[in-house]
Amino acid sequence: LKAECTHLGCLVGGLDPARGNRFVCPCHGSEYARDGRVLRGPAPRSLHLARVTVTDDDAVFLSRWTEPDFRLAAGDDPAKPA
């Protein structure tokens, strides 16, 4: 997941056990499920997916996700709050 809030681009923190193990934006309170789906706004969309690559020397690279959104497989629309 790309940890950039879809509201105004703030960096979303890690899973917050106090909020049911959700990702929470510290700026305006948007909440996301473990798979990045938006659960509570003001964020209009789910967190974007990212491809993560780890090299042999442990460098981490993020790149654009180009595959279908696996969150849509169950018929859910990750752009809409649950």
C-alpha positions as a printed Julia matrix, in Angstrom:
82×3 Matrix{Float64}:
   0.0    0.0     0.0
   1.09   3.54   -0.66
   0.76   5.29    2.7
  -0.46   8.58    1.24
  -3.92   9.68    2.32
  -6.26  10.17   -0.63
  -7.77  13.23    1.05
  -4.89  15.73    0.96
  -1.77  13.58    0.62
  -0.69  13.34    4.27
   1.34  10.31    5.31
  -0.83   7.68    6.96
   0.56   6.04   10.1
   0.95   2.33   10.78
  -1.83   0.09   12.03
  -3.36   1.61   15.16
  -4.44  -1.02   17.74
  -6.46   1.62   19.59
  -8.63   2.03   16.48
  -9.19  -1.62   15.65
  -5.91  -2.13   13.77
  -6.74   0.43   11.12
  -4.43   2.77    9.26
  -5.25   6.31   10.42
  -4.37   9.63    8.82
  -3.08  11.94   11.58
  -4.15  15.11    9.75
  -7.91  14.75    9.32
  -8.76  11.33   10.78
  -9.48   9.22    7.71
  -9.36   5.51    8.53
  -8.39   2.63    6.26
  -8.74  -1.16    6.6
  -5.72  -3.45    6.56
  -6.14  -3.85    2.77
  -6.29  -0.07    2.28
 -10.02   0.31    1.72
 -11.33   3.6     3.1
 -13.56   3.01    6.13
 -14.09   6.58    7.33
 -13.55   9.89    5.56
 -12.95  12.59    4.66
 -10.74  10.52    2.31
 -12.7    9.97   -0.93
 -10.84   6.82   -2.06
  -8.94   3.85   -0.72
  -5.16   3.9    -0.38
  -3.41   3.29   -3.67
  -1.67  -0.02   -4.23
   2.07  -0.08   -4.89
   4.51  -2.69   -6.14
   7.28  -3.27   -3.57
  10.64  -4.62   -4.68
  13.48  -5.55   -2.31
  16.91  -5.93   -3.89
  19.64  -8.36   -2.86
  21.29  -5.58   -0.82
  17.97  -4.9     1.02
  17.11  -1.66   -0.78
  13.33  -1.15   -1.0
  11.71   0.36   -4.09
   8.07   1.33   -4.69
   6.64   1.46   -8.2
   3.24   1.83   -9.79
   0.8   -1.06   -9.33
  -0.13  -2.26  -12.84
  -2.19  -5.36  -12.07
  -5.95  -5.42  -11.41
  -6.98  -4.25   -7.96
  -7.38  -7.45   -5.92
  -9.84  -5.63   -3.66
 -12.35  -5.63   -6.53
 -12.36  -9.43   -6.79
 -14.97  -9.76   -4.06
 -17.21  -7.2    -5.74
 -16.22  -4.43   -3.35
 -15.47  -0.99   -4.71
 -12.38   0.28   -2.86
 -13.31   3.82   -3.85
 -16.4    3.75   -1.62
 -16.43   3.67    2.17
 -17.56   0.4     3.76
